[in-house]
Amino acid sequence: MAAFAAVGELEQPFMIPEFGRPVPGRMAIGFHLVDYVVHAWDVARTLGMPYTPGSGELAMALAVSRAVPNGPERLAAGSPFAPALPVPPGADPMTEILLLLGRDPEARPR
């Protein structure tokens, strides 16, 4: 978070290797925020620990997650996301993020 806070111009281009092209800094920061939130959940889940990100981080990660396209590209080999799962009414933000990105919030690591 501190590294991105040091970015002076949010439209400054950042190279995203998965895209093969630069994207505006605002977009790159959003992508990384979602990665941080979701992968922190992964680690906490694996260790059997609670995970409670801040409400601001959740709100921003949810907005980015809602904007991720949910098309046939998610079925392609190497896709970073599985197809979105249904989001029940009233789902909390973390649950919605996980479902939108194709993760089962109830899954337990093996």
DAKAGI-V765852 format. One record per pair of residues at least 24 apart in sequence whose ideal C-beta (glycine too) atoms are under 8 Angstrom apart, sorted by the first residue. I is the first residue (numbers start at 1). J is the second residue. Records with the same first field share a line. If there is no record, write none. Layout:
BEGIN
I = J + J
END
This chain:
BEGIN
1 = 36
4 = 29 + 32
18 = 80
30 = 60 + 63 + 64
31 = 64
33 = 57 + 60 + 61 + 64
34 = 61 + 64 + 65 + 97 + 101
37 = 61 + 94 + 97
38 = 97 + 98 + 101 + 103
41 = 94 + 98
45 = 107 + 108 + 109
46 = 109
51 = 94
53 = 94
55 = 93
58 = 93 + 94 + 97
59 = 93
61 = 93 + 97
62 = 93 + 96 + 97
65 = 96 + 97 + 100 + 101
66 = 100
68 = 100 + 101
70 = 100
74 = 102
END
